[in-house]
Amino acid sequence: MREAFWEKLTNRSGPLGRLNSRELISLRALLATAMRDPAG
């Protein structure tokens, strides 16, 4: 399900479709950091 969601976001007609691979990797890393539990 997660892969299908990511595919919809990143395909050419999706909202992230204009990002290149490097930008998508950076975005993924930023989102992972933002979602981390601050309590550790």
Distance bins in CASP14 RR format, pairs under 12 A and 6 or more apart:
PFRMAT RR
TARGET T0000
AUTHOR 0000-0000-0000
RMODE 2
METHOD distances of the structure
MODEL  1
1 7 0 0 0 0 0 1 0 0 0 0 0
1 8 0 0 0 0 0 1 0 0 0 0 0
2 8 0 0 0 0 0 1 0 0 0 0 0
2 9 0 0 0 0 0 1 0 0 0 0 0
2 28 0 0 0 0 0 1 0 0 0 0 0
2 31 0 0 0 0 0 1 0 0 0 0 0
3 9 0 0 0 0 0 1 0 0 0 0 0
3 10 0 0 0 0 0 1 0 0 0 0 0
4 10 0 0 0 0 0 1 0 0 0 0 0
4 11 0 0 0 0 0 1 0 0 0 0 0
5 11 0 0 0 0 0 1 0 0 0 0 0
5 14 0 0 0 0 0 1 0 0 0 0 0
5 15 0 0 0 0 0 1 0 0 0 0 0
5 16 0 0 0 0 0 1 0 0 0 0 0
6 14 0 0 0 0 0 1 0 0 0 0 0
6 15 0 0 0 0 0 1 0 0 0 0 0
6 16 0 0 0 0 1 0 0 0 0 0 0
6 17 0 0 0 0 0 1 0 0 0 0 0
6 19 0 0 0 0 0 1 0 0 0 0 0
6 24 0 0 0 0 1 0 0 0 0 0 0
6 27 0 0 0 0 0 1 0 0 0 0 0
6 28 0 0 0 0 1 0 0 0 0 0 0
6 31 0 0 0 0 0 1 0 0 0 0 0
7 13 0 0 0 0 0 1 0 0 0 0 0
7 14 0 0 0 0 1 0 0 0 0 0 0
7 16 0 0 0 0 0 1 0 0 0 0 0
7 17 0 0 0 0 0 1 0 0 0 0 0
7 24 0 0 0 0 0 1 0 0 0 0 0
8 14 1 0 0 1 0 0 0 0 0 0 0
8 15 0 0 0 0 1 0 0 0 0 0 0
8 16 0 0 0 0 1 0 0 0 0 0 0
8 17 0 0 0 0 0 1 0 0 0 0 0
9 15 1 0 0 1 0 0 0 0 0 0 0
9 16 1 0 1 0 0 0 0 0 0 0 0
9 17 1 0 0 1 0 0 0 0 0 0 0
9 18 0 0 0 0 0 1 0 0 0 0 0
9 19 0 0 0 0 1 0 0 0 0 0 0
9 24 0 0 0 0 1 0 0 0 0 0 0
9 27 0 0 0 0 1 0 0 0 0 0 0
9 28 0 0 0 0 0 1 0 0 0 0 0
9 31 0 0 0 0 0 1 0 0 0 0 0
10 16 1 0 1 0 0 0 0 0 0 0 0
10 17 1 0 1 0 0 0 0 0 0 0 0
10 18 0 0 0 0 1 0 0 0 0 0 0
10 19 1 0 0 1 0 0 0 0 0 0 0
10 20 0 0 0 0 0 1 0 0 0 0 0
10 21 0 0 0 0 1 0 0 0 0 0 0
10 23 0 0 0 0 0 1 0 0 0 0 0
10 24 1 0 0 1 0 0 0 0 0 0 0
10 25 0 0 0 0 0 1 0 0 0 0 0
10 27 0 0 0 0 1 0 0 0 0 0 0
10 28 0 0 0 0 0 1 0 0 0 0 0
11 17 1 0 0 1 0 0 0 0 0 0 0
11 18 0 0 0 0 0 1 0 0 0 0 0
11 19 0 0 0 0 0 1 0 0 0 0 0
11 24 0 0 0 0 0 1 0 0 0 0 0
12 18 0 0 0 0 1 0 0 0 0 0 0
12 19 0 0 0 0 0 1 0 0 0 0 0
15 27 0 0 0 0 0 1 0 0 0 0 0
16 23 0 0 0 0 1 0 0 0 0 0 0
16 24 1 0 0 1 0 0 0 0 0 0 0
16 25 0 0 0 0 0 1 0 0 0 0 0
16 26 0 0 0 0 0 1 0 0 0 0 0
16 27 1 0 0 1 0 0 0 0 0 0 0
16 28 0 0 0 0 0 1 0 0 0 0 0
16 31 0 0 0 0 0 1 0 0 0 0 0
17 23 0 0 0 0 1 0 0 0 0 0 0
17 24 0 0 0 0 1 0 0 0 0 0 0
17 27 0 0 0 0 0 1 0 0 0 0 0
18 24 0 0 0 0 0 1 0 0 0 0 0
18 27 0 0 0 0 0 1 0 0 0 0 0
19 25 0 0 0 0 1 0 0 0 0 0 0
19 26 0 0 0 0 1 0 0 0 0 0 0
19 27 1 0 0 1 0 0 0 0 0 0 0
19 28 0 0 0 0 0 1 0 0 0 0 0
20 26 0 0 0 0 1 0 0 0 0 0 0
20 27 0 0 0 0 0 1 0 0 0 0 0
21 27 0 0 0 0 0 1 0 0 0 0 0
21 28 0 0 0 0 0 1 0 0 0 0 0
22 28 0 0 0 0 0 1 0 0 0 0 0
22 29 0 0 0 0 0 1 0 0 0 0 0
23 29 0 0 0 0 0 1 0 0 0 0 0
23 30 0 0 0 0 0 1 0 0 0 0 0
24 30 0 0 0 0 0 1 0 0 0 0 0
24 31 0 0 0 0 0 1 0 0 0 0 0
25 31 0 0 0 0 0 1 0 0 0 0 0
25 32 0 0 0 0 0 1 0 0 0 0 0
26 32 0 0 0 0 0 1 0 0 0 0 0
26 33 0 0 0 0 0 1 0 0 0 0 0
27 33 0 0 0 0 0 1 0 0 0 0 0
27 34 0 0 0 0 0 1 0 0 0 0 0
28 34 0 0 0 0 0 1 0 0 0 0 0
28 35 0 0 0 0 0 1 0 0 0 0 0
29 35 0 0 0 0 0 1 0 0 0 0 0
29 36 0 0 0 0 0 1 0 0 0 0 0
30 36 0 0 0 0 0 1 0 0 0 0 0
END
